[in-house]
Amino acid sequence: MRVFPSHFQLTALRGPRAIQFASRENAFQQLVGDALKEMTGAFVHVSPTKGQDGSIDCFVDNGGNLTGPFEGLGVPVVVECKDHDDAVRDVRKNILGQWTRLSDKLQARSLTGWKGLFQPWTRARGYAYCISAVLQSQQIRDDLTATIQRFFGSLPATVRPPIDFVRVIDWNDLRQWLETLPHVSDAWLGVELELVLDHSTYLDRLTGSREFLRPSKLEFVPPPENSPFHPARILDRLEAPGGKDGVLLVGVGGVGKTRTAIEVSSLAVLNNWRVLHVLPGNPGIGADNLAQFVLPYPNSKTLLVFDYLDQMHRLDLDSIRRSLLPQTAERGIQLRLLGNSRPAWLTLENLEREEMFLVTTIQPTESQKATLTETMVDTIAPKACQVIGRSEVIRLCGTRAILGLFIARELERQAKADLLQRINVGSLRSGDLLQWLRQRLQENFLTIRPEINSLLPARPEAPMVAAGTVLACSPDTRQNLVSAAESAYQYLEREMANEDAQYLVQSLVSFGWLEINNTEISAAHDVVADEVLDQIIHKGSVVFKREFEAVLSSALKIPNAIDRLSLSLGRVIGMLQEDSGAQQIGQFQQRWFQENAPALGKILRAEEPALTDDAIAASPVFPSWDDSETQELEAVHWFQKDHIPREAGSVLPSVLERADLTSADSENAIRSALRWLEEYVDCLGRAVHA
């Protein structure tokens, strides 16, 4: 459990709220104020900045429910906050001296009749004197309390506040209370897991193209009020008693799942829900990670928002349903779940998902799509509208929001660079994202060769294939993405493969199609990767085998690529109609993985267990762990014939749930699971410690 430090130290508080302050004094006052707000809601007023001594730092009015160190104080109550560094000498003298100076100013204000900002003193029944130091003895507390009581008793009756209760509260009293408040803990201590963010931090970290998910950057265009995917209706269902514990937002890429989840989250925050965003990525989040952030706060309300739930292979939904949810109910915690996924995930049987989530499909009306495009164009591309006309910009952006976003950004860039007027925009198709990538590349190295004969399909050139490979393999380090591009180039026998690969990654970053995020580079949106990948591996039911193999070859160099490519190809297949190549692509992908399984197994041997888990859970081929002859995709030093390690337990549930296993693969999965249980779980279901 997260804890506040034993002594008040601003540098030890690393949450998004704490880092807003450079001054200990201001931070301490606002920390106490935030906690009072969480405790009493609208009944508290907190001064925004350091005020005059004698004015009011915090004031809890009638109706406020006081708990923790404030319990029993009469309301209204005045709360004074004073910062003392208990690392300096003679803290007792400093504390008493500070009160003496304050009492002189209070007395002067009382003689004026407590006017202006000081008026609430005339009806205060309680007074809490909060200090950021730890009092070393009860005697100091008693002396200070008595001194404060004598001061108020000495004031003339005509100006004496009706204070009946005085309490001195030190940092020790405060920090134990603060640790019971989930909103304050998130804001001031921070959420310590990289893949779990509070709502404020999540919004702040939306950068690059994702910054337009913020309400402050792009206005939300809601569906009709009675629509099942209106944010208010979704929150109504989450808050309704007796329903399912979660709502799953389902829709094609770029339809607005994430933005809808953000709007629901913002409404939830206003309704006093604690909102935590759970992100996909390595090493992944487990139910035990979530428990440590939810269970310590009884009688609270927490909404967990899962971004791309279908990509969280290590998240055990069964543990959430059978363990975490019952535990929260026992503690009086309202725990609700909000997730999003692509439609293809629903085709796989998943009992826990069906038990916990009410599926809500996002299907914007034509009117909503048109309004969103207009809003986006007006916000993102005003200069382009001046150059070629608003209606033409709207036409070029099309009706698919995420594609329109990238097109609008490119149109605006070209307009500001005085390049747009040179383009014959009338010849460009509506909503065609790739034509704008071609425009960006001066050497035209991502173009598809024009069809010479209408009976022959246009095939993508090597740089286009390499670009698709990079996008599909992201997120990853720059070095690995360069290796992915280099692999595709080498397979297609392109000279200077390494230099061209470096230039390609650099170009995609400068274009905004790839975005840098700390140590990794990711596609600006998975739809970008999907659009490029879709065009380079097939045309209709015809699979471009050479180009497809060039993309897949990156998995033989980069362990991460196995997982990333499987996810990207799964999305592409999921959005295709059966007569558009979905079956042919899936069959080719599976055959390639089967043929290259021994080589892929060697790649995985040296990797961390978490990475191997993701590769196995996502890949279209199941490893025959007990077949020592082929050792097909064995993960592999783990699943030896005579031994299976403890770490394997994290991937087995994901594999057992897969609906695409053959009978032989299912038998292997069950056999491996039984071996794991025999070695690590006793007959009573308790873990056996090695």
C-alpha positions in Angstrom: 0.0 0.0 0.0 1.2 3.5 -0.8 2.1 5.6 2.3 2.8 9.2 3.0 6.3 9.8 4.4 6.8 9.8 8.1 7.8 13.5 7.9 6.3 16.0 5.6 8.7 16.3 2.6 7.5 17.9 -0.6 10.2 16.1 -2.6 8.8 12.7 -1.4 5.4 13.4 -2.9 5.5 12.6 -6.6 1.9 12.7 -7.7 0.7 15.0 -10.4 -0.8 17.4 -7.9 2.3 17.6 -5.7 4.6 18.5 -8.6 2.6 21.7 -9.2 4.1 23.3 -6.1 7.6 24.6 -5.4 6.7 25.9 -1.9 6.3 23.6 1.1 3.9 26.0 2.7 1.5 26.2 -0.2 1.7 22.5 -0.9 0.9 21.7 2.7 -2.2 24.0 2.7 -3.5 22.6 -0.5 -2.8 19.0 0.5 -5.0 19.4 3.6 -7.5 21.3 1.5 -7.8 18.5 -1.1 -8.3 16.0 1.7 -11.0 18.1 3.3 -12.7 18.3 -0.1 -12.6 14.5 -0.5 -14.0 14.2 3.0 -16.8 16.8 2.9 -17.3 17.6 -0.8 -19.0 20.9 -1.5 -19.1 21.9 2.2 -15.5 23.1 2.2 -13.8 26.2 0.9 -10.0 26.2 0.4 -8.1 29.4 -0.3 -6.3 28.9 -3.6 -3.0 30.5 -2.6 -1.2 31.6 0.6 -3.4 34.2 2.2 -2.9 36.8 4.9 -2.4 35.4 8.4 -5.7 35.5 10.2 -7.7 34.9 7.1 -8.9 31.3 6.5 -6.9 28.6 4.8 -9.8 26.1 4.8 -13.4 26.5 6.1 -15.8 23.6 6.5 -19.4 24.8 6.7 -22.5 23.4 8.2 -23.4 20.0 6.7 -19.8 18.8 6.4 -19.2 15.3 7.7 -15.9 15.3 9.6 -13.8 12.2 10.0 -10.3 11.2 10.8 -8.4 13.7 13.0 -11.2 16.2 12.6 -13.9 14.0 13.9 -15.8 15.5 16.8 -15.0 19.1 16.0 -18.1 21.3 15.7 -19.0 22.8 12.4 -18.5 25.3 10.9 -14.8 24.8 11.5 -11.8 27.0 10.6 -8.7 25.0 9.5 -5.3 26.7 9.8 -2.3 25.1 8.1 1.2 26.0 9.2 4.4 24.5 7.7 7.3 23.6 10.0 10.3 21.7 9.0 10.9 19.4 11.9 14.5 18.7 10.6 15.6 22.1 12.0 16.6 22.8 15.6 14.1 23.6 18.4 10.9 22.9 16.5 8.8 23.4 19.7 10.0 27.0 19.9 9.3 27.6 16.2 5.8 26.2 16.5 4.9 28.3 19.6 6.5 31.4 18.1 4.5 31.0 14.9 1.2 30.8 16.9 2.2 33.9 18.9 2.7 35.9 15.6 -0.6 34.6 14.2 -2.5 35.4 17.4 -1.4 39.0 17.2 -2.8 39.3 13.7 -6.0 37.5 14.7 -6.5 39.9 17.6 -6.1 42.9 15.2 -8.7 41.4 12.8 -11.1 40.8 15.7 -11.1 44.4 16.7 -12.2 45.4 13.1 -15.2 43.1 13.5 -13.9 40.2 11.3 -14.8 42.0 8.1 -14.4 40.8 4.4 -12.5 37.5 4.1 -12.5 37.1 7.8 -16.3 37.1 8.3 -16.6 33.3 8.7 -14.8 33.6 12.0 -18.0 35.1 13.5 -19.8 31.7 13.2 -17.0 29.2 13.6 -17.6 26.6 16.3 -14.4 24.6 15.7 -10.8 25.4 15.2 -8.2 23.0 13.8 -4.6 24.1 13.9 -2.7 21.8 11.5 1.1 21.7 11.4 3.3 19.8 9.0 5.8 18.8 11.8 5.6 15.7 14.0 5.0 16.8 17.6 7.6 15.0 19.8 5.5 14.8 22.9 1.9 15.1 24.2 3.0 17.9 26.4 3.8 20.1 23.4 0.4 19.4 22.0 -1.4 20.1 25.3 0.6 23.4 25.8 -0.3 24.6 22.3 -3.9 23.6 22.7 -4.2 25.4 26.0 -2.5 28.6 24.6 -5.0 28.7 21.7 -8.0 28.2 24.0 -6.8 31.0 26.3 -6.4 33.3 23.3 -10.0 32.9 22.1 -11.2 33.2 25.7 -9.4 36.5 26.1 -11.1 38.2 23.2 -13.9 40.7 24.0 -17.3 39.0 24.1 -18.6 41.2 21.3 -16.0 39.9 18.8 -15.2 36.5 20.3 -15.9 33.6 17.8 -18.3 31.0 19.2 -15.6 28.4 19.2 -16.3 25.4 21.5 -13.6 23.0 20.1 -9.9 23.5 19.5 -7.6 20.8 18.3 -4.0 20.7 17.3 -3.3 18.2 14.5 0.2 17.2 13.6 1.7 15.4 10.5 1.4 12.0 12.2 -2.3 12.5 12.7 -2.8 13.8 9.1 -0.7 11.2 7.2 -2.6 8.2 8.6 -5.9 9.9 7.6 -4.5 10.9 4.2 -3.7 7.3 3.4 -7.4 6.4 3.7 -8.4 8.8 0.9 -8.0 7.3 -2.6 -8.3 10.5 -4.6 -5.7 12.3 -2.5 -3.3 9.4 -2.5 -3.5 9.2 -6.3 -3.0 12.9 -6.8 -0.2 13.5 -4.2 1.6 10.1 -4.1 0.9 9.1 -7.7 0.1 5.7 -9.0 3.3 3.7 -8.9 2.6 1.4 -11.8 3.6 2.6 -15.3 0.5 1.1 -16.8 -2.0 2.5 -14.3 -2.7 6.2 -14.4 -5.2 8.4 -12.5 -7.5 10.4 -14.8 -5.7 13.7 -14.6 -2.3 12.1 -15.4 -3.8 10.1 -18.2 -5.2 13.3 -19.9 -1.9 15.1 -19.4 0.0 12.3 -21.1 -2.1 12.4 -24.2 0.5 13.8 -26.7 1.1 13.8 -30.4 -2.1 12.9 -32.3 -3.6 11.6 -29.1 -3.8 15.1 -27.7 -6.9 15.6 -29.8 -8.6 13.1 -27.4 -8.5 15.8 -24.8 -11.8 17.8 -24.4 -9.6 21.0 -24.3 -8.1 20.3 -27.7 -11.1 19.0 -29.7 -14.7 19.4 -28.7 -16.6 16.1 -28.2 -19.5 15.5 -30.6 -22.0 13.4 -28.7 -24.5 11.0 -30.1 -28.2 11.7 -29.4 -29.1 11.8 -25.6 -31.0 8.5 -25.8 -28.2 6.7 -27.6 -26.8 3.6 -25.7 -23.3 4.9 -26.3 -23.9 8.4 -25.1 -21.4 8.9 -22.2 -24.1 9.8 -19.7 -26.1 6.7 -20.5 -23.0 4.5 -20.2 -22.3 6.0 -16.7 -26.0 5.5 -15.8 -25.6 1.8 -16.6 -22.3 1.6 -14.6 -23.9 3.2 -11.6 -27.2 1.3 -11.7 -27.4 -1.3 -8.9 -28.0 -4.9 -9.9 -26.5 -4.8 -13.4 -23.3 -6.1 -14.7 -20.0 -4.8 -13.3 -18.7 -3.4 -16.5 -19.4 -2.0 -19.9 -17.4 -3.0 -23.0 -17.3 -0.4 -25.8 -16.9 -2.2 -29.1 -16.2 -0.7 -32.5 -13.9 -0.6 -35.5 -10.6 1.2 -35.2 -10.9 5.0 -34.9 -14.7 5.0 -34.4 -14.4 6.9 -31.0 -14.1 4.2 -28.4 -11.2 5.8 -26.5 -12.8 9.3 -26.7 -16.1 8.0 -25.4 -14.3 6.3 -22.5 -12.6 9.6 -21.7 -16.0 11.4 -21.6 -17.5 8.7 -19.4 -14.4 9.0 -17.1 -14.7 12.8 -16.8 -18.4 12.5 -15.9 -17.5 9.8 -13.3 -14.9 12.1 -11.8 -17.6 14.8 -11.4 -19.8 12.2 -9.7 -17.0 11.6 -7.2 -15.7 8.3 -8.7 -12.0 7.6 -8.5 -11.0 6.8 -12.1 -7.9 4.7 -12.9 -6.9 4.1 -16.5 -5.2 0.6 -17.1 -3.1 0.6 -20.3 -1.8 -2.2 -22.4 1.9 -2.9 -22.7 4.7 -5.0 -21.2 5.0 -6.5 -18.6 1.2 -6.1 -18.4 -1.1 -5.7 -15.4 -2.5 -8.5 -13.3 -5.5 -8.6 -11.0 -3.1 -8.5 -8.0 -1.7 -5.2 -9.2 -5.2 -3.8 -9.4 -6.1 -5.1 -5.9 -3.4 -3.1 -4.3 -4.9 0.1 -5.6 -8.5 -0.7 -4.9 -8.8 -2.7 -1.7 -7.1 -0.3 0.8 -10.0 2.2 0.4 -13.2 0.8 1.9 -16.5 2.5 1.2 -15.1 4.2 -1.9 -16.1 4.2 -5.6 -13.5 3.2 -8.2 -13.9 3.0 -12.0 -11.2 1.0 -13.8 -10.9 2.0 -17.5 -9.2 -0.7 -19.6 -7.7 0.8 -22.8 -7.6 -2.0 -25.5 -8.8 -4.8 -23.2 -8.5 -7.3 -26.0 -4.7 -6.7 -26.0 -4.2 -7.4 -22.3 -3.1 -11.0 -22.4 -1.8 -11.1 -18.9 -4.9 -9.7 -17.3 -6.8 -12.6 -15.7 -10.5 -11.7 -15.9 -11.4 -14.8 -14.0 -9.4 -13.5 -11.0 -11.1 -10.2 -11.2 -14.6 -11.8 -11.3 -14.0 -14.5 -8.6 -11.6 -12.7 -6.3 -11.3 -8.9 -6.7 -15.0 -8.1 -7.1 -16.1 -10.2 -4.1 -13.4 -8.6 -2.0 -14.5 -5.1 -2.9 -18.1 -5.9 -2.1 -17.1 -7.1 1.4 -15.3 -3.8 2.0 -18.2 -1.7 0.8 -16.3 -0.6 -2.4 -18.1 0.1 -5.6 -15.9 -1.3 -8.3 -17.0 -0.8 -11.9 -15.2 -1.7 -15.2 -15.1 0.1 -18.5 -13.2 -1.3 -21.4 -12.9 -1.1 -25.2 -12.0 -3.6 -27.9 -12.3 -4.3 -31.6 -15.3 -6.4 -32.7 -13.1 -9.4 -33.6 -12.4 -10.1 -29.9 -16.1 -10.9 -29.4 -15.9 -13.8 -31.8 -13.6 -15.7 -29.3 -15.4 -17.4 -26.5 -14.7 -15.8 -23.1 -17.0 -16.6 -20.2 -15.5 -14.0 -17.8 -16.0 -11.2 -20.4 -19.6 -12.3 -21.0 -20.3 -12.5 -17.3 -18.8 -9.1 -16.3 -19.4 -6.8 -19.3 -22.4 -5.4 -21.1 -21.4 -5.0 -24.7 -22.2 -1.6 -26.1 -21.4 -1.1 -29.8 -20.4 2.4 -31.0 -22.0 3.2 -34.3 -22.1 6.9 -35.0 -24.9 8.2 -37.2 -24.1 9.9 -40.5 -25.1 13.2 -38.9 -22.7 12.7 -36.0 -19.9 11.7 -38.3 -20.5 14.8 -40.5 -20.6 17.1 -37.4 -17.4 15.6 -36.1 -15.6 16.1 -39.4 -16.7 19.7 -39.5 -15.6 20.3 -35.9 -12.3 18.7 -36.6 -11.7 20.7 -39.8 -12.5 24.0 -38.1 -10.2 23.2 -35.2 -7.2 21.6 -36.9 -7.2 23.0 -40.5 -8.4 26.7 -40.6 -5.6 27.8 -42.9 -6.3 24.9 -45.4 -9.9 26.0 -45.4 -8.8 29.5 -46.5 -6.6 28.1 -49.3 -8.9 25.4 -50.9 -12.2 26.1 -49.3 -13.9 24.5 -46.2 -16.1 22.2 -48.2 -13.1 20.7 -50.1 -11.2 20.1 -46.9 -14.3 18.4 -45.5 -14.5 16.2 -48.6 -10.8 15.2 -48.5 -11.0 14.3 -44.8 -13.9 11.9 -45.4 -16.2 10.5 -42.7 -13.9 8.2 -40.7 -12.7 10.4 -37.9 -9.3 9.1 -37.2 -8.3 9.1 -40.8 -9.8 12.6 -41.2 -7.6 13.8 -38.3 -4.4 12.9 -40.0 -5.5 14.2 -43.3 -6.6 17.5 -41.7 -3.2 17.9 -40.0 -1.4 17.2 -43.3 -3.6 19.7 -45.2 -2.9 22.4 -42.6 0.8 21.7 -42.7 0.9 22.0 -46.4 -1.2 25.2 -46.3 1.1 26.8 -43.8 4.1 25.9 -46.0 2.4 27.4 -49.1 2.4 23.9 -50.8 -1.3 23.2 -50.8 -2.1 25.4 -53.7 0.3 23.5 -55.9 -1.6 20.2 -55.5 -4.5 19.2 -57.7 -6.7 18.3 -54.7 -9.7 17.7 -57.0 -8.0 14.5 -58.2 -7.6 13.1 -54.7 -10.0 10.7 -53.2 -12.0 11.3 -50.0 -10.6 9.8 -46.8 -7.6 8.2 -48.6 -4.8 8.3 -46.0 -2.0 6.8 -47.9 -2.1 9.3 -50.7 -1.0 11.9 -48.2 1.9 9.8 -47.1 3.0 9.6 -50.7 2.8 13.4 -50.9 5.1 13.7 -48.0 7.9 11.6 -49.4 9.9 13.6 -51.9 11.6 10.6 -53.4 8.2 9.0 -53.9 9.6 5.9 -52.3 6.3 4.7 -50.7 4.2 4.8 -53.9 2.6 1.8 -55.3 3.5 1.2 -59.0 0.6 2.1 -61.3 -1.2 -0.7 -62.9 0.3 -1.4 -66.3 -2.4 -4.0 -67.2 -5.8 -4.0 -65.5 -5.4 -7.8 -65.2 -2.4 -7.4 -63.0 -2.6 -6.1 -59.4 -0.5 -3.1 -58.4 2.2 -4.3 -56.1 3.7 -2.2 -53.3 7.3 -1.1 -53.6 9.9 -2.1 -51.0 9.8 1.2 -49.0 6.0 0.8 -48.7 6.4 -2.7 -47.4 9.1 -1.6 -45.0 6.9 1.3 -43.7 4.0 -1.2 -43.1 6.4 -3.5 -41.2 7.6 -0.7 -39.0 4.1 0.5 -38.2 2.9 -3.0 -37.5 5.8 -3.8 -35.2 5.4 -0.7 -33.1 5.5 0.2 -30.3 9.2 -0.7 -29.8 12.6 1.0 -29.5 14.0 2.9 -32.4 16.7 0.3 -32.8 14.2 -2.5 -33.1 12.0 -0.6 -35.5 15.0 0.1 -37.7 15.8 -3.6 -37.6 12.2 -4.4 -38.6 12.5 -2.2 -41.7 15.9 -3.5 -42.5 14.6 -7.1 -42.4 11.8 -6.2 -44.9 14.3 -4.5 -47.1 16.8 -7.4 -47.0 14.1 -9.9 -47.8 13.1 -7.8 -50.8 16.8 -7.6 -51.8 17.1 -3.9 -51.5 20.7 -2.5 -51.4 21.7 -0.2 -48.6 19.0 -1.8 -46.4 20.3 -0.4 -43.1 20.7 3.2 -44.2 17.3 3.2 -45.9 15.7 1.6 -42.8 17.2 4.4 -40.6 15.9 7.1 -43.0 12.5 5.5 -43.2 12.0 5.4 -39.4 13.3 9.0 -39.1 10.9 10.1 -41.9 7.8 8.4 -40.3 8.6 10.2 -37.0 9.0 13.6 -38.7 5.7 13.0 -40.6 3.8 12.3 -37.3 2.9 8.7 -38.4 5.3 7.4 -35.6 5.4 9.2 -32.3 8.2 9.1 -29.6 7.0 8.1 -26.1 9.9 7.9 -23.7 12.1 5.0 -24.8 9.6 3.6 -27.4 8.2 4.8 -30.7 4.7 3.9 -31.5 2.3 4.3 -34.4 0.2 7.5 -34.0 -2.8 5.2 -34.0 -3.3 1.6 -34.7 -5.6 2.5 -37.6 -2.5 4.0 -39.3 -0.7 0.7 -39.1 -3.8 -1.2 -40.2 -4.4 1.0 -43.2 -0.8 0.6 -44.5 -0.6 -3.1 -43.7 -3.9 -3.8 -45.4 -2.7 -2.3 -48.6 0.7 -4.0 -48.8 -0.2 -7.7 -48.1 -3.2 -8.3 -50.4 -5.6 -7.0 -52.9 -9.0 -8.6 -52.4 -8.5 -12.3 -52.0 -5.1 -12.3 -53.6 -2.3 -12.4 -51.1 1.0 -10.7 -52.0 3.1 -13.5 -50.7 6.5 -12.1 -51.2 5.6 -8.8 -49.6 3.7 -10.5 -46.8 6.7 -12.7 -46.0 8.9 -9.6 -46.0 6.7 -8.1 -43.3 6.7 -11.4 -41.3 10.5 -11.8 -41.6 10.9 -9.1 -38.9 9.7 -11.7 -36.3 12.8 -13.7 -37.0 14.9 -10.7 -35.9 12.9 -9.0 -33.1 11.1 -11.0 -30.4 8.6 -8.2 -29.8 7.5 -8.5 -33.4 5.8 -11.9 -32.9 3.3 -10.3 -30.5 2.9 -7.0 -32.4 2.5 -8.5 -35.9 -0.1 -11.0 -34.6 -2.1 -8.1 -33.1 -1.9 -6.0 -36.2 -2.8 -8.8 -38.5 -5.6 -9.8 -36.3 -7.1 -6.3 -36.6 -6.7 -6.3 -40.3 -8.3 -9.7 -40.7 -11.1 -8.6 -38.3 -12.1 -5.6 -40.4 -12.2 -7.5 -43.7 -15.2 -9.3 -45.2 -14.8 -13.0 -46.0 -14.6 -12.3 -49.7 -12.0 -9.6 -49.2 -9.1 -11.9 -48.3 -9.6 -12.5 -44.5 -9.4 -16.2 -44.8 -6.5 -16.2 -47.2 -4.5 -13.8 -45.0 -5.2 -15.9 -41.9 -4.2 -19.1 -43.6 -1.0 -17.7 -45.0 0.0 -16.2 -41.6 -0.6 -19.4 -39.8 1.3 -21.5 -42.3 4.3 -19.1 -42.1 4.3 -19.3 -38.3 4.2 -23.1 -38.4 7.0 -23.3 -41.0 9.2 -20.9 -39.0 8.3 -22.2 -35.5 11.7 -23.7 -34.7 13.5 -20.4 -35.6 10.9 -18.4 -33.6 11.5 -20.6 -30.6 15.2 -19.8 -30.7 14.4 -16.1 -30.8 12.2 -16.5 -27.7 14.7 -18.6 -25.7 16.7 -15.7 -24.4 13.7 -13.4 -23.7 12.0 -12.5 -20.4 8.9 -14.6 -19.4 6.5 -11.7 -19.9 7.5 -11.2 -23.5 7.3 -14.9 -24.2 3.8 -14.9 -22.6 2.6 -12.2 -24.9 4.1 -13.9 -28.0 2.4 -17.2 -27.2 -0.9 -15.7 -26.3 -1.1 -13.6 -29.5 0.5 -15.8 -32.1 -1.6 -17.9 -34.4 0.3 -21.1 -33.7 0.1 -23.0 -30.4 3.4 -24.4 -29.1 3.5 -28.2 -28.8 5.5 -28.0 -25.6 5.7 -31.8 -25.1 7.0 -32.5 -28.5 10.7 -32.6 -27.9 11.3 -33.5 -31.6 10.0 -30.2 -33.1 10.0 -28.0 -29.9 7.6 -25.9 -31.9 7.6 -22.3 -30.6 8.5 -23.7 -27.2 8.8 -20.8 -24.9 11.2 -22.9 -24.8 13.6 -23.4 -22.0 10.4 -23.2 -19.9 8.3 -26.0 -21.3 10.8 -28.9 -21.2 9.5 -32.4 -21.0 10.5 -32.9 -17.4 10.0 -29.4 -16.0 7.6 -26.5 -16.3 8.5 -23.3 -14.3 6.3 -21.3 -12.0 6.2 -18.3 -14.4 4.3 -20.4 -16.9 1.2 -20.0 -14.9 0.7 -16.5 -16.1 0.4 -17.5 -19.8 -1.5 -20.8 -19.4 -4.9 -19.2 -18.8 -4.6 -17.1 -22.0 -3.7 -20.2 -24.1 -6.4 -22.3 -22.6 -9.1 -19.7 -23.5 -8.1 -19.6 -27.2 -10.9 -20.8 -29.5 -8.6 -21.6 -32.4 -6.7 -24.6 -31.0 -6.7 -27.9 -32.7 -7.5 -31.0 -30.7 -3.8 -31.9 -30.4 -3.0 -28.4 -29.3 -5.8 -28.5 -26.7 -4.5 -31.7 -25.3 -1.0 -30.2 -25.0 -2.4 -27.1 -23.3 -4.4 -29.2 -20.8 -1.4 -31.5 -20.1 0.9 -28.5 -19.5 -1.6 -26.9 -17.2 -2.0 -30.1 -15.2 1.8 -30.4 -14.9 2.0 -26.8 -13.6 -0.7 -27.5 -11.0 1.0 -30.7 -9.8 4.2 -28.8 -9.3 3.0 -25.5 -7.8 -0.4 -26.0 -6.2 -1.3 -28.5 -3.4 -4.5 -30.5 -3.0 -6.1 -27.6 -1.1 -5.4 -25.1 -3.8 -2.6 -23.4 -1.9 0.6 -22.3 -3.6 3.6 -24.5 -3.1 6.7 -22.5 -2.5 9.8 -23.7 -4.2 
